[in-house]
């Protein structure tokens, strides 16, 4: 979906820019050692606009914050790369594998697939609320504003969704 430039500019100024100060606060709070927030914010904007042009953005704010978090994590991953030619004694390197083993990974993937199936069975409004809360980590107030519903409705739909998901998982042998 290739939106006209004026539409993209309008969308950006109305849907994205109002969240810049809260995005910067979030990044400072979650990643205090990040050296250049400005570059990260600009990278996040670029990724967001590309994603919108590809038709993958439903909720601009949630997508922006998730994109910024991922860009920050990418930065830290790149910074941790060790040049192999700069290491003289490979035996002296202490490498600790902190990733789960294959069985644990498969088990987690199966559990996540079951959870995704459980969420898919929820009624539309309930599924929207659960998705915004769990996947995009939006607050009750943000969800209410995004969906145009009351905080009480958000709480009720979230409770209903969590209860139904728990029942779904329990029926398939998961606690």
Secondary structure, 3 states (H helix, E strand, C coil): CCCCHHHHHHHHHHHHHHHHHHHHHHHHHHCCCCCCHHHHHHHHHHHHHHHHHCCCCCCHHHHHHHHHHHHHHHHHHHHHCCCHHHCCCHHHCCCCCCCCCHHHHHHHHHHHHHHHHHHHCCCHHHHHHHHHHHCCCCCHHHHHHHHCCCHHHHHHHHHHHHHHHHHHHHHCCCC
